[in-house]
């Protein structure tokens, strides 16, 4: 039997195909941390790299195939767009094309720029996707937390011989940082929405809180505390209550601030003493990187120039005789600064660092303005831990272009819509069959 579409049905049909493809491809991208391939050398890392390349290629092809000239909404140019393009231009301008030290990073950075504007396109055409993206992000956090629990209890193998807890990562550092970012999104979901997603958010947050302390990552702990504190303050307290409490207990403000400062100092001292050699090694790396930045503050070394510049600066520092015995003992030849701000300042120069910080700040600002406190909290956690710019792109895209979320109810259609493409033809029984799970989900939430 030949099926004929009216103009409206054909338009909704095409829109549904594009929404379904966008949801699948972005879900594949968000699930990148879970991927590994034991058949490859360094399969834990390279499996994720190849999966990301594959997902980006499919997303780009799917976007080109399903796009059509008419009927698209206008996509306004925002401040984060310009800052991202400026940072990309600085990266290209400072790159050593003759030596070509990091072609893989250059390709990855270009893909992230493309991903940013693809997210803009998808969220403008299908605003319901912002809920789906955050849902999948929380789901990956829950999977990682359960994975970590299995490793702690001996039911799953760790990916590193020296650490018992790594999740799907190579070591507990990035694993805990990833969980810290997801934790703020889960807390916001639990505080913001009702019924089904309220409980799902608490389940994800509880699972992460069980595993996160065992990772022994002080940076992740600080990022989680700062981001979750921000999310809770914006959702449950706010400026009005804060000003009211300040006016009521004005005389107690100074003692309260002093007590908080003392407790924070004790926490920092305890964290330093817990892994002192590691902390001293990081401090030495940051100190030497700062000296390297002063050597070429404007031009930078270009992407991939950190190892050589760091080795030279560290050799000059030790040659002066000012290095302590402890610094000599913890010194090494790192490939990364373990501080993304300093590494960007060395490779892209001070100008690139300023643009990068402004980009993060603009994403947080738009997230707050659009009441996307969960995405803003995730960007804040990333700003503290600076784990993965790829996650920042997803969270920033949702925060900047996701729109206002003043409605506290999580509609089941907003979750199921991107996954289930329904052909609009009201006389066919298949529509009722596909609407049934949506109706049941709405009743359950």
N, C-alpha and C positions, 0 to 999 in steps of 0.2 A: 504494500500500500504506500503510495507516495504521500509524504508529509509536506504540507505547505505552511510557510510562516507568513504572518503579517509583518509589516515594517517594525512595529514595536517588539514583537516576539523575536525577530531576527536580531535586533539591537541588544535585547537582554541576553539572547543566546551568546552573542559574541562577547558581551561584557562578562558573562559567567565563565566562559572559557579562559579569558584573560585573568580573572580573579582566581580561578582554580590553579592555573599555572603559576601565578605569582606566589600563592600560598605554599605550593609544593616546593618551588625553588628556594624561597626564603627560608622555609623550614629546613631544607637541606643545608643551607648556609649556617643557620643557627646551630644545627646539630654537628657542625664540623669538629668541635672538641671531643666528641664521642668516637670519632673515626680513628682507626689505626690499621695498618697492613703489615703483618709479620713477614710477608714475602719480600718486602723491600728492606734495603739497608737503612737502619734508623727508622724503622717503619712507624714508630709512634709519632714522629714529627712529619716524615715525608708522606705518610698516609693522609694526614690532615691537610698538607699542602696540596696534594693531588686532588683530594676531594673538594677543596675550596676552588681550585681552578676549574674542575668539572662543573660544579654548581654555578659558578659565574658564567661559564660558557653557555650552559643551558638557559640560565636566566636571560642573558642577552639575546640569544636566538629566539627564545619564546616571546620576548618583548617585541622584537622586530616582526615576527610572524603574525602576532595577534594585534598589533597596532594598526589603526586605520586613520585616514586623514580627518574625517569629520566627527563632530560630537565630543571632542575632548575639552576638559576644563582647562582654564588657563592656570599655569604654574608660576606664581610670582617669584621673583628673585629676591632672596633674603640675605641678611648679613652673613650667616654661617656659610652660605654658598660661595660668596666672594672670598671669605677668609680661607676656605678650603682650597679654592683655585689659586689664591696667592701663595699658600704654603706649597702646593704642588709645583707652582712655577719656580719658587725658590729652590726646591729640591732638585728640579731639572737643571737650573742655572748653576748650582754649586757642584753638581755631579761630575766626577772625573771620567769623561767618556772615553778617553784614551786608555786608561787603566781598566775601566769597567769592573770595579771590585765587587759589586753586589747586584748583578742583573736580576736575580730572583726577588730581592727586596723591591727593586724598581718596578718590576712587573706587578708585585703584590700591592704596592702603593697605588699604581694606576688602576688596578681592579677595585680598590677601595673607593677611589674617586667615582668610578663608574657606578659602584654599588650605592653610593650616597644619592646620586641623581636618579637611579632606578627606584630607590625607596621613595623619593619625592614623587615620582610618576605614579607608583602604585598607590601610595597613601592619598594622593589627590583623586585618582580614579575610583578607588575602593577604600573609603575611610574605615570600614569595618576590619580591615586587615591589621590595624594597629593593635586591636585586642588580641587577634590571633598570634601576632608576633610575640607579644609579651607572654601569652600563654605558653607558647612553645619554648620560650626562653626559660620560664619557670620550670617547665617539664624537664628540660636538660639539666637544670640545677638539682632537681629531685633525683634524676637518674645518677648523676655524679655523686650525690650524697649517699645513696644506697650502695653504689659501687665502692665508695670509701668504707662504709660499714662492713661490707663483705671482706675487704682487704684487712681491716683491723681485726676481724674475728677469724681470719685464716681461710675464708671460703673463696677468695680470689687472689691471684698473684699480683704483687706490686710490680711496677715497671722499672724500679731502680733497686739495686742490690743493697743500698745503704739506707733506704727508707721503706717503712712498712705501708705508708699511706701516700698514694700518688693519684688515685682515681684513674682517669684515662690519659693523664699527662705523664711526662717523664720524671718529674720530681714534685714534691709537695708545694713549692713556691707558687707557680702559676695555677696549680689546682686550687689552693686556698684563695688566691686572688680572684679567680673566677667565681668561686662560691660567695665571696664577699660582695661581688657586684650583684649576683642573683638574689642575695639575701634582702637587699634593700627593695628590690622589685616585689619580692614575695611579701614583705612586711606592708608595703603600700597597698597591694592587692587585698591583704587580710583586713586592713583598716578601712579601705575605701568601699569595698563591695560587700554584698550580702549573700547569705545562704551558700550555694554551691562553691563559688569562687572564693568566698570568705574562708571557708574551711580548707579549700585546696591551698590557698595562700599560707595558712597556718601550718598545714602539713609540710609543705615545702620548706618554710622557714624553720620549723622544728627539726626536720631532718638535717638541714644545713648546720644548725646550731649544735647538733650532737657531734658532727664530724669536724667542724671548723677548729675547735680548740686543739684537737689531736694533731693537726697539721703543723703546729708550732711555728706559724708564720706571723711574725709580729706586724709586718706591713699589712697583711690581710686583716688582722685583728683591728688595727687602727682604722683601716678603710671601712670595715663593717660598722664599727662604733660610730664613726663620723657620719656615714651615709644613713644608717638606721636612725641615729639621733635626729638628723635633719628631717627624714621622712616622718617620724613620729611628731616632731615639733610642728611641722606644717599641717599635718592632718588632725592633730588632737589639741594643739595649744594655739599657735599663731601669734601674730603681733598684738592683738587686742588683749588676750589673756596675759601675755607677757608684760605689757605695759600696766595692766591692772595689778598684777602681783608686785611689780616694781614699785608702784605708788603706795601699795599697802604695806610692803616690807622694805621701804627705802633704806632704813638704817641698817638693815641686815645684808645689804648688797655687797659691801666691801668684805665682811667676814665670809660670806658665801663664796665670792670669787677667790678669796685667799685659800679657802678649804679645797675648792675644786682645783686650783693651781697646785697645791701640795699633793693632792691625790694623783693628779696627772704626772707630776714629777716623780712620785714614788713608782707609778706604773711604768714610766719610761726607764727609770733606773733598774727596776726589776726585769724588764724586757732586755735591757742591755746586759745585765749580769747572767741572764738565762743562756745566751749564746754569745759570749763576749768576743771570741775570736772572729765569728762571723760579722759582728757589728764593727769591730775594728777594721776588718778587711773592707767593708762597705765604706767606712769613713775615709780610709786611705784612697780608695778608688774615686770618691767624690772630690777629695782634696786635690788629687793629681789631675782629675778631669777639669776642675776649675782652673788650675794653672795652665792646662793645655788650651782652654778657651781664651785665656788672656793673651796667648801667643798669636791667635788669629781670630779676633772676636767678630769681625764683620763677614769675611769671606767664608769661614768655616772650612772643614776638610772635605766636605761632600759626603754623600751617603756611602757607608762602608769604610770611611776613613778613620773610624775610632781606634781600632787596634793599633795601627802604626803610630798615630798621634799620641795615644796613651803611653805606649812603650817608650817613645822618645821623651815625653814629659816626665815619666817616672825615672828614667835613667838620669836625666838632668837633676831631678830633685834629690836622688840618692847621692849624686856626685857632689852636691853642695855640702854634704855632711850633716845636714839638719835633721835627717830622718832618725827616728828613735829605733831602738832595738826591736820593739814590738811591731813597728811598721815594717821593718825588714823581714820579720818572721811571717807576717800575714800577707806579704806582697805576692803578686802573681802577674799573669799576663792575660787579663780578661778580654773577651771579645765584645762585651757589653758593659755599660756603665752601671747597670742595675738602678738607674735613675733616668727615666726617659727624658726629663727636662734637661739634664746636663748633657745627655748624649745628643739631643737635638741642638742644644746650644753649641756643641763642639762641631757637629757635622753640618748643620745648616746655618750656623752663625747666630748672633744675638737677635737679628731681625727675624729669622725663622722661628726662634723660641718665642718671641713676643707674639707672632702671628698664631702659633700653635696654642699658646695659653689663651689668647683672645678667642680662638675657635671653640675651645672647651667652655670658656665662660659664656660665649654667646649661646651655645647649645643649652647650658644650664638655665640661662635667662629665659629663652623661649620655652623651655620645658616648664618653668615656674609660671610664666605668663599664661600658658595654655593649660595649667593645672595638671600637668603630667608629672606629678611629684615622684612617681616611681622611676620614670626614665631619668628625671633630673637627679634623683638619688643614686642611680646607677652610674651616671656620668661623674657625680661627685666621688663615688668610690673609685672609679677609674682614675680620676685626677689625683687621688691619694696614692693608689697602688700603681697606676699606669701599667696595666697588664696587657691589654689587647686593644689596639685601635679599631679592630674589626667589630668588636662588641660596642665600642663607642659610636661607631657609625650607625649601627642598628638602633641603639638607645637614643642617640641624638636625632636620628631621622624620625623616630616615633615622637620624641619630645617636641621637636621643632615643627613638624608638619602633621602631627596626629590630630590636631584640633583640640577643642575644649572637651573635658570629661567631667562636667558637673553632675551628670546623671550617675547616681551611686549604684544603680542596678546593672548587673552584667547580663546582658541579653544573650540567650543561648544562640540566637541566629547569628550573632557577631562572631561566635566561635565556629559554628558549623557552616556558615555561609561560604567561607573561603575553601572549605574542603569538599562540600557536596554541591556540585553544579547541577541545578535543576532546570530542565528545558521547560520554558513557559508555554504550556499548552493545556488549558484548564479542563479539556474534555478527556484527558488520558488518566487512567487509574494510577500510573506510576508517580504522578505528582502527590497524590494522597499517601502513597507508600513511603515516599521520601520525606514528606512533611511529618509523618508520625514520630520518628525519633526526635525531630526538633520540638514537637509539641510535648513529648514526654520529658525532654531535657528542660524545657521551660517550667514544667510543673515540678521538676525535682530541684530546680535552683531557687 
